[in-house]
Amino acid sequence: MNSQVTQILNQIEGGDQQATEQLLPLVYQELRQLASRRMTHEKAGHTLQPTALVHEAFLRLVGGENSQAWEGRGHFFAAAAESMRRILIESARRRNAEKRGGHFQRAELADDAAAIDPDDSETLLALDDALTKLESMDTELARLVQLRYFTGLTIDQTAELLDVSPRTVKRNWAYARAWLKREMGGGDA
């Protein structure tokens, strides 16, 4: 299936509109699982549901007029993670604008991938700012954080997508958590 996804991504890049219709059934279930993991901490009745998150992310990835050059399955899912992140950030900004205020709350960055509550828009925005800063310093480390936080991938899944060993992911993950904690005002690592 991996090579089939890569082949279809290449067809989409070449302008084949029918390839887009072939891609969604192949990646939908995996995208849905990623979105579901990310949305497990959303409040009941929240307007953004996993299905909507998948569809919005998919449309941003392959639905535009500007075709994206995909380097393969891993690149596609990393872009999906980034797209989901941006959608959640936009949603948090809308909710935050509606609140008109509120107090910044400190959040501990734990080992698990769901350490940030998507309903805590102030913390989510602080994470986005810190992640943007991290990305300017180390794009691979920022990509790892996106895959772990915003899609809920395991160490092994992240290692597979980044094409590195699980041990490397664990080491970089520990460093990234400490860096983000310090950057977000959580004190020394």
Secondary structure, 3 states (H helix, E strand, C coil): CHHHHHHHHHHHHCCCHHHHHHHHHHHHHHHHHHHHHHHCCCCCCCCCCHHHHHHHHHHHHHCCCCCCCCCCHHHHHHHHHHHHHHHHHHHHHHHHHHHCCCCCCCCCCCCCCCCCCCCCHHHHHHHHHHHHHHHHHCHHHHHHHHHHHHCCCCHHHHHHHHCCCHHHHHHHHHHHHHHHHHHCCCCCC
